[in-house]
Amino acid sequence: MSFGKKTRNPGWQPGNHWVKCDVCDFVYRDAEMFERWDGAVVCKYDWEPRHSQDLIRGVEDKITPDGFIRPDDDANAGITVCITRSARAGQAEAGCARTGDTSFTPIPVSGL
């Protein structure tokens, strides 16, 4: 049998009629056709399985913690914000100290 076309004398096969592929429009015998997941009747060259990601369902996140929850009064007690008088690169160092300037002291800021 030729590829996708009726031959001159294909021979009679009871219950095996000709069917057109929904994708490529070639004509094949009924025994050579498959039904795809989306309902299309296709040949073996156009058949494809359903993608596994189509069947995944989302899982709802639980964003609230369990147990008794109280606000932390001392949440910002240990935070110190350094205020410098200079915006030059290389002037400020870690720990709020500046090079060559011993008069600078950090000012604690509350309420952050």
GITABEL-V8392 format. One record per residue. N is the residue number from 0. RES is the residue in one small letter. SS is DSSP state (@ for helix, = for strand, . for the rest). Layout:
n/res/ss
N/RES/SS
N/RES/SS
//
This chain:
n/res/ss
0/m/.
1/s/.
2/f/.
3/g/.
4/k/.
5/k/.
6/t/.
7/r/.
8/n/.
9/p/.
10/g/.
11/w/.
12/q/.
13/p/.
14/g/.
15/n/.
16/h/.
17/w/=
18/v/=
19/k/=
20/c/.
21/d/.
22/v/.
23/c/.
24/d/.
25/f/.
26/v/=
27/y/=
28/r/=
29/d/@
30/a/@
31/e/@
32/m/.
33/f/=
34/e/=
35/r/.
36/w/.
37/d/.
38/g/.
39/a/.
40/v/=
41/v/=
42/c/.
43/k/.
44/y/.
45/d/.
46/w/.
47/e/.
48/p/.
49/r/.
50/h/.
51/s/@
52/q/@
53/d/@
54/l/@
55/i/.
56/r/.
57/g/.
58/v/.
59/e/.
60/d/.
61/k/.
62/i/.
63/t/.
64/p/.
65/d/.
66/g/.
67/f/.
68/i/.
69/r/.
70/p/.
71/d/.
72/d/.
73/d/.
74/a/.
75/n/.
76/a/.
77/g/.
78/i/.
79/t/.
80/v/=
81/c/.
82/i/.
83/t/.
84/r/.
85/s/.
86/a/.
87/r/.
88/a/.
89/g/.
90/q/.
91/a/=
92/e/.
93/a/.
94/g/.
95/c/.
96/a/.
97/r/=
98/t/.
99/g/.
100/d/=
101/t/.
102/s/.
103/f/.
104/t/.
105/p/.
106/i/=
107/p/.
108/v/.
109/s/.
110/g/.
111/l/.
//
